[in-house]
Every structure is written in structure tokens, then in C-alpha cells.
Amino acid sequence: MARGLRRIVGVLILLGLLAAGWFAYGWYGAAEVEQDVNFVVPSGSSLTSVAGELEAKGHIASASAFLLRAKIFGGGDPVQAGEFELKAGMSQSDMLTAFQTGDVIRRFVTIPEGMPSILVYEKLMAEPLLTGEIPVPVEGSVLPDTYDFERGEDRAKVLARMQAAMQNFLAEAWPKRVPGIAVDNVRDAVILASIVEKETGVPSERRMVAGLYSNRVKKGMFLQADPTIIYPITQGKPLGRRIRKSEIAAINDYNTYSMPGLPKGPITNPGRESIEAVLNPAKTDALYMVADGTGGHEFNTDLGAHEAAVERWRALRRQRGEM
């Protein structure tokens, strides 16, 4: 009798150990993820809702079993909101760890130097992984850079980071300005930098262009920057044609051909280097510049030399069939 009882107890213990092993294997062994796949945990999700979604998508066999095992084997940290990568063959234990402490997948959006705010708006609104509405940001308020975001993040939050980046950069850069620059406040520095940004695509020219326009500002001259003609017409988008004589003569708060000094606001979102160029411009007497046919510009200090350079540029354009 005692031997039989011991045998029954032994069998029960063995069955218990097998059951415990099976239960633990269900947590630490491979789950139902057959190939790498992204999984989104919405904001405000509970572990229960996450488990239900995992079962619905076929990544685990049972939500209730997942929750029971998580209660016994898992940590007590809440799940994070965001997008996660579930690797093929990963365990349910690894899933919970990823949701609680793992890295959220980050996406990226790039705002290039000189992108006007209307195009920043269109780019953010066209990003399908972002949510919510935004207004067109104030011109000159966005710092061109590459920004990360999460799937489902509010566009307003992404835009706020771009604008905070500009404010932080200006707060650092403005105190480092050299004495005697042409502007006496941060806003005017951004306005002038936006003109520099649009007037040259050659990084090595930025300080020289900034020096030239600084000279004109100090002398109270007309800046005669073509991009300031275009801005009120297209809000900074490419014009797609030559500027008309009527547009050169137009009187408004931006056209620097019809008024001296700076326009009333930025004409694009300038990058760091253009802002730094305005705060530390090249020391030059140049007042005039014209394209030189290589992508850069020829700079001159007197009108006669400038007019000769303009004629050379026109001759080159006629030779190329552009006029």
C-alpha cells in the first residue's frame, strides 16, 4: 500500500514538473512570430489590450495564458506606447521586455536648409505615419535638420520640436555674434539669414554673401535680392519662370527692389550656417554680386565692375541658349 502511494505521489510530482516545464516553456520558448514584423502599442494601452491584439494577430496562441505567465514571470513595469519590432522566433518573455523597456522604432523626417514654411507644412501633412492637423508654421521658426518621430505621433509635437530647436540654436548663437554686425536683434538676424540662404547654394560663399548684404543694410541701400520678389507671390515655392518687370517694381513689404532695408519677415527657414554667417560675416567692401556661371557668384565693390560682370553672365546665358 505504501509503495503504491509513493508511486502515485511520484507520478503526480512528475506530472507537476512536466506541467511546470510546459508552462515555463510557453513563456521562454519561441512564440508564434514566424517572420520579423512591426507591432504598434497605442497610447494608453494596458497589458490586457496588448495581449488581446497579439492573439488577434496570431503572434501568441492565447491572450489569457500570456497574461498569466506575465503575472508570474514578468516584470511589473507598464507597457510603453509606440512601434516595436517583433523578431521571428522571439519568446513571449522577450515580447514583454520589449514592450516594457525596449527601444521604440523611430522614423525620420528631414527639413533641408532653405525650405519655406509652406513646404514644411506640406511635408509634415503628407507623412502618413503622423497624426493630427497643424497650421503653416511662422516663416523662419523651423530649424532645418533631421528629426525623429514615432508612428502615430501628433504632427504638432514634431513641429514643436523643430521650432524649439530653432529657439535653442538662436539662444546659443546670438551671444556669439561679432561686434558691429548689421542687425541688432535676433529676428532681423533670421530675416537677413533667410536672404543669404536663398541667394547662394555654395556653403563657402555664405559669409561673403552675408558681408555684402550687411554692407547694404548699413548703408541703407536697396538689397535687390530676387528671392524677396518671389516670396509674396509663391510663399517661397519655386516661381517656375523668369521674374516679370511688373513684379520687380511691385511695392509690398518683402520686395527689396522697391524699398531699402530688410523685408518685414523671413522668406524661408535658414539653416545654422546662414545664421552664423550673418552673425559673423566676411569682412568685405563688396556691394554687388552676380552669378558667375559655375554655381557661385562674382563679387564687386563698384557699380562699373558689377555691370561688366552682368554682361559676361548674360553673354554666357545667351551662349547656353537660356536667353
Secondary structure as UniProt FT lines:
FT   HELIX           2..28
FT   STRAND          37..41
FT   TURN            43..44
FT   HELIX           47..56
FT   TURN            57..58
FT   HELIX           63..73
FT   STRAND          82..86
FT   TURN            88..89
FT   HELIX           92..101
FT   STRAND          107..111
FT   TURN            113..114
FT   HELIX           117..126
FT   TURN            128..129
FT   TURN            139..140
FT   STRAND          145..149
FT   TURN            151..152
FT   HELIX           155..173
FT   HELIX           174..176
FT   TURN            179..180
FT   HELIX           186..199
FT   HELIX           203..205
FT   HELIX           206..219
FT   HELIX           226..234
FT   TURN            235..236
FT   HELIX           245..248
FT   TURN            256..257
FT   HELIX           272..279
FT   STRAND          288..291
FT   STRAND          297..300
FT   HELIX           303..320
//
